[in-house]
Amino acid sequence: MKEQGVELELGDLRDEIARIDRALVLLVAARLRVAREAIRVRTATGDPVTHRTQEFVVLDRARGWALENGVSPDLVVGVLRRLVEAGKVGTDEDETGLPPLPAQVSCRLGRFSKESRGYPRPILVPTAPASPAGSP
């Protein structure tokens, strides 16, 4: 039988993991929204959806951040590569086969909380879709 203190600590750790997972999902949604806006701006000027040089910059930057933080660069680059491709969903260069992300998915990154277990924890604030004028 486990001691009660160990069970409480494990429960606290699972709660922290759940908070981090939620933050990750909100950040993914925000990144996809901003990436799609960047694609919209780029294609409005006649540029292609895919900008390989910029994709290289994004992945190389992520690799450096992974190395700085003791995380597998392959893992981080793999995740970012999937996000880059997911940002193209619904465009002519969509190779994912996924349905488009709803336009109202959005969040903003709030302030960082005090240190928690040795790392800063972002406070994410989901944003509601804009209501048409005169709507509640």
MODELLER restraints for C-alpha pairs under 7 A, 6 or more apart:
rsr = mdl.restraints
at = mdl.atoms
rsr.add(forms.Gaussian(group=physical.xy_distance, feature=features.Distance(at['CA:23:A'], at['CA:124:A']), mean=6.48, stdev=0.5))
rsr.add(forms.Gaussian(group=physical.xy_distance, feature=features.Distance(at['CA:26:A'], at['CA:107:A']), mean=6.36, stdev=0.5))
rsr.add(forms.Gaussian(group=physical.xy_distance, feature=features.Distance(at['CA:29:A'], at['CA:105:A']), mean=6.27, stdev=0.5))
rsr.add(forms.Gaussian(group=physical.xy_distance, feature=features.Distance(at['CA:29:A'], at['CA:106:A']), mean=6.24, stdev=0.5))
rsr.add(forms.Gaussian(group=physical.xy_distance, feature=features.Distance(at['CA:30:A'], at['CA:106:A']), mean=5.31, stdev=0.5))
rsr.add(forms.Gaussian(group=physical.xy_distance, feature=features.Distance(at['CA:30:A'], at['CA:107:A']), mean=5.58, stdev=0.5))
rsr.add(forms.Gaussian(group=physical.xy_distance, feature=features.Distance(at['CA:32:A'], at['CA:87:A']), mean=5.18, stdev=0.5))
rsr.add(forms.Gaussian(group=physical.xy_distance, feature=features.Distance(at['CA:33:A'], at['CA:106:A']), mean=6.78, stdev=0.5))
rsr.add(forms.Gaussian(group=physical.xy_distance, feature=features.Distance(at['CA:35:A'], at['CA:87:A']), mean=5.73, stdev=0.5))
rsr.add(forms.Gaussian(group=physical.xy_distance, feature=features.Distance(at['CA:36:A'], at['CA:87:A']), mean=5.62, stdev=0.5))
rsr.add(forms.Gaussian(group=physical.xy_distance, feature=features.Distance(at['CA:36:A'], at['CA:88:A']), mean=6.94, stdev=0.5))
rsr.add(forms.Gaussian(group=physical.xy_distance, feature=features.Distance(at['CA:39:A'], at['CA:49:A']), mean=5.79, stdev=0.5))
rsr.add(forms.Gaussian(group=physical.xy_distance, feature=features.Distance(at['CA:43:A'], at['CA:49:A']), mean=6.16, stdev=0.5))
rsr.add(forms.Gaussian(group=physical.xy_distance, feature=features.Distance(at['CA:49:A'], at['CA:93:A']), mean=6.73, stdev=0.5))
rsr.add(forms.Gaussian(group=physical.xy_distance, feature=features.Distance(at['CA:59:A'], at['CA:77:A']), mean=5.70, stdev=0.5))
rsr.add(forms.Gaussian(group=physical.xy_distance, feature=features.Distance(at['CA:59:A'], at['CA:80:A']), mean=6.67, stdev=0.5))
rsr.add(forms.Gaussian(group=physical.xy_distance, feature=features.Distance(at['CA:62:A'], at['CA:76:A']), mean=6.60, stdev=0.5))
rsr.add(forms.Gaussian(group=physical.xy_distance, feature=features.Distance(at['CA:62:A'], at['CA:77:A']), mean=6.32, stdev=0.5))
rsr.add(forms.Gaussian(group=physical.xy_distance, feature=features.Distance(at['CA:63:A'], at['CA:73:A']), mean=4.93, stdev=0.5))
rsr.add(forms.Gaussian(group=physical.xy_distance, feature=features.Distance(at['CA:63:A'], at['CA:76:A']), mean=6.66, stdev=0.5))
rsr.add(forms.Gaussian(group=physical.xy_distance, feature=features.Distance(at['CA:63:A'], at['CA:77:A']), mean=6.06, stdev=0.5))
rsr.add(forms.Gaussian(group=physical.xy_distance, feature=features.Distance(at['CA:66:A'], at['CA:72:A']), mean=6.24, stdev=0.5))
rsr.add(forms.Gaussian(group=physical.xy_distance, feature=features.Distance(at['CA:66:A'], at['CA:73:A']), mean=5.22, stdev=0.5))
rsr.add(forms.Gaussian(group=physical.xy_distance, feature=features.Distance(at['CA:66:A'], at['CA:76:A']), mean=6.44, stdev=0.5))
rsr.add(forms.Gaussian(group=physical.xy_distance, feature=features.Distance(at['CA:67:A'], at['CA:73:A']), mean=6.25, stdev=0.5))
rsr.add(forms.Gaussian(group=physical.xy_distance, feature=features.Distance(at['CA:86:A'], at['CA:96:A']), mean=6.79, stdev=0.5))
rsr.add(forms.Gaussian(group=physical.xy_distance, feature=features.Distance(at['CA:88:A'], at['CA:94:A']), mean=5.13, stdev=0.5))
rsr.add(forms.Gaussian(group=physical.xy_distance, feature=features.Distance(at['CA:89:A'], at['CA:96:A']), mean=6.65, stdev=0.5))
rsr.add(forms.Gaussian(group=physical.xy_distance, feature=features.Distance(at['CA:89:A'], at['CA:98:A']), mean=6.51, stdev=0.5))
rsr.add(forms.Gaussian(group=physical.xy_distance, feature=features.Distance(at['CA:89:A'], at['CA:99:A']), mean=6.99, stdev=0.5))
rsr.add(forms.Gaussian(group=physical.xy_distance, feature=features.Distance(at['CA:89:A'], at['CA:100:A']), mean=5.64, stdev=0.5))
rsr.add(forms.Gaussian(group=physical.xy_distance, feature=features.Distance(at['CA:90:A'], at['CA:100:A']), mean=5.42, stdev=0.5))
rsr.add(forms.Gaussian(group=physical.xy_distance, feature=features.Distance(at['CA:104:A'], at['CA:129:A']), mean=4.96, stdev=0.5))
rsr.add(forms.Gaussian(group=physical.xy_distance, feature=features.Distance(at['CA:106:A'], at['CA:126:A']), mean=6.44, stdev=0.5))
rsr.add(forms.Gaussian(group=physical.xy_distance, feature=features.Distance(at['CA:106:A'], at['CA:127:A']), mean=5.73, stdev=0.5))
rsr.add(forms.Gaussian(group=physical.xy_distance, feature=features.Distance(at['CA:107:A'], at['CA:124:A']), mean=6.98, stdev=0.5))
rsr.add(forms.Gaussian(group=physical.xy_distance, feature=features.Distance(at['CA:107:A'], at['CA:125:A']), mean=5.85, stdev=0.5))
rsr.add(forms.Gaussian(group=physical.xy_distance, feature=features.Distance(at['CA:107:A'], at['CA:126:A']), mean=4.24, stdev=0.5))
rsr.add(forms.Gaussian(group=physical.xy_distance, feature=features.Distance(at['CA:107:A'], at['CA:127:A']), mean=4.95, stdev=0.5))
rsr.add(forms.Gaussian(group=physical.xy_distance, feature=features.Distance(at['CA:108:A'], at['CA:124:A']), mean=6.21, stdev=0.5))
rsr.add(forms.Gaussian(group=physical.xy_distance, feature=features.Distance(at['CA:108:A'], at['CA:125:A']), mean=5.62, stdev=0.5))
rsr.add(forms.Gaussian(group=physical.xy_distance, feature=features.Distance(at['CA:108:A'], at['CA:126:A']), mean=6.40, stdev=0.5))
rsr.add(forms.Gaussian(group=physical.xy_distance, feature=features.Distance(at['CA:108:A'], at['CA:127:A']), mean=6.90, stdev=0.5))
rsr.add(forms.Gaussian(group=physical.xy_distance, feature=features.Distance(at['CA:109:A'], at['CA:122:A']), mean=6.98, stdev=0.5))
rsr.add(forms.Gaussian(group=physical.xy_distance, feature=features.Distance(at['CA:109:A'], at['CA:123:A']), mean=6.54, stdev=0.5))
rsr.add(forms.Gaussian(group=physical.xy_distance, feature=features.Distance(at['CA:109:A'], at['CA:124:A']), mean=4.95, stdev=0.5))
rsr.add(forms.Gaussian(group=physical.xy_distance, feature=features.Distance(at['CA:109:A'], at['CA:125:A']), mean=6.40, stdev=0.5))
rsr.add(forms.Gaussian(group=physical.xy_distance, feature=features.Distance(at['CA:110:A'], at['CA:122:A']), mean=6.72, stdev=0.5))
rsr.add(forms.Gaussian(group=physical.xy_distance, feature=features.Distance(at['CA:110:A'], at['CA:123:A']), mean=5.13, stdev=0.5))
rsr.add(forms.Gaussian(group=physical.xy_distance, feature=features.Distance(at['CA:110:A'], at['CA:124:A']), mean=5.31, stdev=0.5))
rsr.add(forms.Gaussian(group=physical.xy_distance, feature=features.Distance(at['CA:110:A'], at['CA:125:A']), mean=6.20, stdev=0.5))
rsr.add(forms.Gaussian(group=physical.xy_distance, feature=features.Distance(at['CA:111:A'], at['CA:122:A']), mean=6.41, stdev=0.5))
rsr.add(forms.Gaussian(group=physical.xy_distance, feature=features.Distance(at['CA:111:A'], at['CA:123:A']), mean=5.88, stdev=0.5))
rsr.add(forms.Gaussian(group=physical.xy_distance, feature=features.Distance(at['CA:112:A'], at['CA:120:A']), mean=6.30, stdev=0.5))
rsr.add(forms.Gaussian(group=physical.xy_distance, feature=features.Distance(at['CA:112:A'], at['CA:121:A']), mean=5.77, stdev=0.5))
rsr.add(forms.Gaussian(group=physical.xy_distance, feature=features.Distance(at['CA:112:A'], at['CA:122:A']), mean=4.51, stdev=0.5))
rsr.add(forms.Gaussian(group=physical.xy_distance, feature=features.Distance(at['CA:112:A'], at['CA:123:A']), mean=5.75, stdev=0.5))
rsr.add(forms.Gaussian(group=physical.xy_distance, feature=features.Distance(at['CA:113:A'], at['CA:120:A']), mean=6.29, stdev=0.5))
rsr.add(forms.Gaussian(group=physical.xy_distance, feature=features.Distance(at['CA:113:A'], at['CA:121:A']), mean=5.50, stdev=0.5))
rsr.add(forms.Gaussian(group=physical.xy_distance, feature=features.Distance(at['CA:113:A'], at['CA:122:A']), mean=6.13, stdev=0.5))
rsr.add(forms.Gaussian(group=physical.xy_distance, feature=features.Distance(at['CA:113:A'], at['CA:123:A']), mean=6.44, stdev=0.5))
rsr.add(forms.Gaussian(group=physical.xy_distance, feature=features.Distance(at['CA:114:A'], at['CA:120:A']), mean=6.38, stdev=0.5))
rsr.add(forms.Gaussian(group=physical.xy_distance, feature=features.Distance(at['CA:115:A'], at['CA:121:A']), mean=6.86, stdev=0.5))
